[in-house]
Amino acid sequence: MKGTFIMRVIAGSARRLQLKTLDGLDTRPTTDRIKETLFNIIADGLYDCVFLDLFAGSGGIGIEALSRGAKRAVFVEKNPKAMAYVKENLAHTKLSGQAETMQTDALNALGRLEGRESFDYIYMDPPYGKGMERRALEYLSESGLLRENGIIIIETSLDMEVDYVRELGYSIVKSKTYKTNKHIFLERMQERIHGKSNLSGQL
């Protein structure tokens, strides 16, 4: 059964402000502890970056990025109820002016963004077990949406295997495992060869 849950922005300009989120089968809010770990990992490249929150749920990840200094964020979410929360949360945190919302599926959004936008970070947290992340990665491998030195972050289940990403031209530069899920960090393979990274600390 779905219900409205309250989460919060951890750090930055909107620190401690509460966010509404729709919990259930279609949206899976990222816990504060996991969110804090994620943003510690990407902290070095976050300021003034452009951030894509794909499968955004109620927007907690993209809002956290804006609060911590991202210049702009695009939120993509197909579920109309979840998108209503994205917009409400952006208004509550006074970050709407730095945000664009797209209520559509991920691949349609990527096609619409092509040629007019590019991103330092592309974060995706799709429903588990449906192959949506692979289809998005296949599209992104041939697109200009990921900037040089850009990072793709996938939040996925513990048993999800992504060995296929090398075939698409990506390197796994970091994987962070939690109790119930994990984050996988990808770069374009040639950028890994050149030793570049937008991740903080040692990989």
Stockholm file with secondary structure:
# STOCKHOLM 1.0

chainA/1-203         MKGTFIMRVIAGSARRLQLKTLDGLDTRPTTDRIKETLFNIIADGLYDCVFLDLFAGSGGIGIEALSRGAKRAVFVEKNPKAMAYVKENLAHTKLSGQAETMQTDALNALGRLEGRESFDYIYMDPPYGKGMERRALEYLSESGLLRENGIIIIETSLDMEVDYVRELGYSIVKSKTYKTNKHIFLERMQERIHGKSNLSGQL
#=GR chainA/1-203 SS CCEEEEEECCSSTTTTCEEEEEESSSCCCCCHHHHHHHHHHTGGGTTTCEEEEETCTTSHHHHHHHHTTCSEEEEECCCHHHHHHHHHHHHHTTCGGGEEEECSCHHHHHHHHTTTCCEEEEEECCCTTSCHHHHHHHHHHTSSCEEEEEEEEEEEETTCCCGGGGGGTEEEEEEEECSSEEEEEEEEHHHHHTTCCCSCSCC
#=GC SS_cons         CCEEEEEECCSSTTTTCEEEEEESSSCCCCCHHHHHHHHHHTGGGTTTCEEEEETCTTSHHHHHHHHTTCSEEEEECCCHHHHHHHHHHHHHTTCGGGEEEECSCHHHHHHHHTTTCCEEEEEECCCTTSCHHHHHHHHHHTSSCEEEEEEEEEEEETTCCCGGGGGGTEEEEEEEECSSEEEEEEEEHHHHHTTCCCSCSCC
//
